[in-house]
Each structure stands twice: as structure tokens, then as C-alpha cells.
Amino acid sequence: MLSTTHLLDIDDLSTEDVHAVLDRAAALKAGEDDAGLSQQTLAMIFEKPSTRTRISFETGMTQLGGHALFLGPNDIQLGHGEPIKDTARALSRYVDAIMARLFDHAAAEELAEYADVPVINGLTDDAHPCQTLADLLTIRERFGGFDDTVAWVGDGNNVGQSFALGCALVGVDLVVATPDGYGLSESVLDRASELGDAPEIADTPEDAVAEADVVYTDVFVSMGQEDERAEKLAAFDGYQVNDDLLAHATPEAKVMHCLPAHRGEEITDEVIESDRAIVWDQAENRLHAQKGLLVELLAES
């Protein structure tokens, strides 16, 4: 059993919880665990469009013997006058868990406050804990553990913030290079310090990648930030993960990206199509990590 009922950000889990989820995910992936969720239903609320989140959760529930319900903006009363707390209470009478992909993190918190079943954050503007679980599973598979250094290059966004906390939980050394004004929030840095070690802040992307085993980036312009596009692309000049930047890294360094990628902006087509990229392992591991999470949250409930 996990030490938490809900997963709103990765540090809702303890270090032991993270390892339990990853162990379960690895065993399920290898076919060495037959745990299932027969007759259990996951409600999936989507305010934002999704490829990996929807398909991995829906496929995962099917593979575990359960059922997933897609609930888009026009499928339920949420957003059409019904308070979040009422949606949470009603869904709790029907389903065994709720996954929500929302804009406002406070909405996910309110959903969890009033739900009587586990609530999983499938992404908010502040956090993406399910992506972090997949990232950590990918690193563990590739390197055999967490005695590694990862460079985060780009925006200190929701993916970066959850990843920083995840690295602190399991002991991955993280070095971050972000433009002025686009770094990780002070609250995340403080939380990471309390969990283990806060990430090192590098002066330049070249400094960040110098000793990295993995170079990780994400989009510069996230969903909902389209009106900031020109401003952000100008601010992130020099932060693209390309062959020139990787020349400052070790020849063995791998490249991660949570996808979707804006090729030609934060990463080049040449890099994402190269042998350095392990982005498809990350994408696949969304399925396995979330199956591990669902089993750990629900199998004994």
C-alpha cells in the first residue's frame, strides 16, 4: 500500500512509494506480475487534449482487466455550471479512481479534497507526476539505477518541476539550465531540498550538459501559452538541444523528451531521430509506470 491516497504531485509519494511503483511497473512490463484490476473503473477527465496520457491510461486499465471512461469537456457537467466538488462526489459513487488532466492545479486539489476515491493528476499547469514516474523508470532501465546525472535544458515548466522533485526523491543528480525568468519555482527548489538535494543551477546549457548521462528537454511553449510564443522563443535562444550542444556532453549521453516535440524549436529533428534519443522508451513507459501506480493504489482497496 502506498502512503498516499491521491497523486497530485510526485512528492505526494515517499521514496519507498516511488520504488514500489517502479518495481511493480517493471514486473508488469516483464510479465512477472499478474496483478489486475478486474471490474474496476477509472474515470478520465480531460480539459486538455492528449495522446500519451489518454492512450496509456486507457490501455493500461484494459490490460489490467479494468475499464476506463474518457470524459472530455463536452461529456460531463464539469465546466458547464457544476462545481468541481459535486463532480468529485458523484464520480466517487460510480468509479474506483479518477485521473484528471486539467489546466488549474487548484482544481485537481479540490477534486481530491471531495473525492472518496484516489485522484491522479494526469497533468496540470504546475505538475506532471505521471510523466516523472515514466522518466524514472526509463532512467532505471537504461542505467541500472539512479547513480546518474541528468541535465534539464529549457523551461522550468510543470514537467521540469515534477522531474526535479522526483530526482530528489530517488537521488538522481540534476543540473538545470533555464533562461532568466523561466526557472524552477522557489517552492519546488525548497521542496527538493527537503526531500534530498535541490538541483544544481548551471550558468549555461553547455555547463549543464558537460557531465550529464542524460540531457532532457521539453517544449518552450506549452499548451495555453500560445500568446507568449514570440516572447518565449526569443528568450530561449541558445537552449535548443542540437548537435552543437551535445558536442559539449559525453559521447554516451542520452536525450529525453516527454513529447510532443516541437522539432526545430527545443530540439532538432536530427537529435530526436538519432541513436542518442530514448524518447520512445519514455513514451512506452508511461503505460507501464501508470499500470504500476494503478495497481499500487487500487489492488488492495
HUHU-V631488 format. One record per residue. N is the residue number from 1. PHI is phi in degrees with one decimal (* if undefined). Layout:
N & PHI
N & PHI
This chain:
1 & *
2 & -77.8
3 & -83.6
4 & -131.0
5 & -88.0
6 & -116.4
7 & -121.2
8 & -98.2
9 & -146.2
10 & -62.9
11 & -82.7
12 & -68.6
13 & -89.2
14 & -82.7
15 & -57.4
16 & -63.9
17 & -61.7
18 & -59.8
19 & -64.6
20 & -64.3
21 & -65.0
22 & -67.5
23 & -61.9
24 & -63.6
25 & -60.8
26 & -64.1
27 & -67.6
28 & -63.5
29 & -62.2
30 & -81.5
31 & 75.1
32 & -101.3
33 & -139.2
34 & -107.2
35 & -60.1
36 & -142.8
37 & -130.7
38 & -57.5
39 & 68.9
40 & -99.5
41 & -124.6
42 & -109.1
43 & -86.2
44 & -117.0
45 & -94.4
46 & -125.3
47 & -91.4
48 & -108.6
49 & -68.0
50 & -157.6
51 & -106.2
52 & -67.2
53 & -65.1
54 & -64.7
55 & -68.0
56 & -69.2
57 & -68.9
58 & -67.1
59 & -65.0
60 & -60.5
61 & -63.3
62 & -62.4
63 & -64.6
64 & -85.6
65 & 90.2
66 & -103.1
67 & -142.3
68 & -123.2
69 & -111.8
70 & -82.2
71 & -125.9
72 & -82.3
73 & -57.7
74 & -103.3
75 & -98.6
76 & -133.8
77 & -79.4
78 & -59.7
79 & 89.5
80 & -121.9
81 & 114.3
82 & -85.4
83 & -63.6
84 & -57.5
85 & -64.5
86 & -73.0
87 & -60.3
88 & -61.6
89 & -67.1
90 & -67.8
91 & -60.2
92 & -62.5
93 & -80.4
94 & -111.8
95 & -121.3
96 & -97.0
97 & -161.8
98 & -126.9
99 & -111.4
100 & -130.0
101 & -113.3
102 & -128.0
103 & -80.9
104 & -84.6
105 & -64.3
106 & -62.6
107 & -67.2
108 & -65.6
109 & -64.7
110 & -68.9
111 & -58.0
112 & -68.2
113 & -61.6
114 & -103.6
115 & -82.5
116 & -99.5
117 & -127.3
118 & -60.2
119 & -115.6
120 & -113.6
121 & -79.9
122 & -86.0
123 & 147.1
124 & -133.1
125 & -65.4
126 & -100.6
127 & -155.9
128 & -145.4
129 & -65.7
130 & -66.3
131 & -64.5
132 & -62.7
133 & -60.1
134 & -65.1
135 & -62.6
136 & -66.4
137 & -62.2
138 & -64.8
139 & -63.2
140 & -63.2
141 & -62.4
142 & -73.0
143 & -115.2
144 & 79.7
145 & 166.1
146 & -127.4
147 & -88.1
148 & -132.9
149 & -117.1
150 & -117.8
151 & -102.9
152 & -98.2
153 & -122.3
154 & 133.6
155 & -88.9
156 & -83.0
157 & -88.1
158 & -61.8
159 & -65.1
160 & -63.7
161 & -68.2
162 & -65.1
163 & -63.2
164 & -60.6
165 & -68.5
166 & -63.5
167 & -61.4
168 & -63.7
169 & -64.7
170 & -107.0
171 & 93.0
172 & -75.7
173 & -77.2
174 & -117.4
175 & -118.3
176 & -119.4
177 & -125.8
178 & -135.0
179 & -66.0
180 & -56.6
181 & 89.6
182 & -127.8
183 & -84.2
184 & -64.0
185 & -68.8
186 & -61.5
187 & -66.3
188 & -66.6
189 & -61.5
190 & -65.6
191 & -64.1
192 & -62.5
193 & -62.9
194 & -70.0
195 & -79.5
196 & -174.8
197 & -122.2
198 & -69.8
199 & -64.6
200 & -77.3
201 & -101.8
202 & -90.2
203 & -75.3
204 & -139.8
205 & -57.6
206 & -62.7
207 & -65.2
208 & -64.3
209 & -88.2
210 & -55.8
211 & -121.2
212 & -83.2
213 & -84.1
214 & -138.2
215 & -113.3
216 & -119.7
217 & -140.2
218 & -145.7
219 & -57.9
220 & -81.6
221 & -119.1
222 & -84.2
223 & -56.9
224 & 92.2
225 & -110.6
226 & -57.8
227 & -73.3
228 & -100.5
229 & -55.8
230 & -61.5
231 & -63.0
232 & -70.7
233 & -62.1
234 & -66.9
235 & -66.0
236 & -95.5
237 & -59.4
238 & 95.5
239 & -105.6
240 & -68.3
241 & -84.2
242 & -138.1
243 & -62.6
244 & -64.0
245 & -66.9
246 & -68.2
247 & -64.5
248 & -87.8
249 & -96.2
250 & -70.3
251 & -60.8
252 & -87.8
253 & -62.0
254 & -97.5
255 & -120.4
256 & -119.9
257 & -155.7
258 & -77.5
259 & 66.7
260 & -73.2
261 & -97.6
262 & -97.6
263 & -61.3
264 & 95.0
265 & -107.7
266 & -80.7
267 & -150.3
268 & -89.8
269 & -61.0
270 & -61.3
271 & -72.1
272 & -69.7
273 & -93.6
274 & -87.8
275 & -68.4
276 & -69.9
277 & -75.7
278 & -119.8
279 & -69.2
280 & -76.7
281 & -63.8
282 & -57.7
283 & -61.6
284 & -63.0
285 & -72.4
286 & -57.8
287 & -60.6
288 & -70.9
289 & -63.5
290 & -72.2
291 & -62.3
292 & -61.2
293 & -64.4
294 & -60.3
295 & -65.3
296 & -64.2
297 & -78.8
298 & -115.5
299 & -61.7
300 & -107.6
301 & -89.4
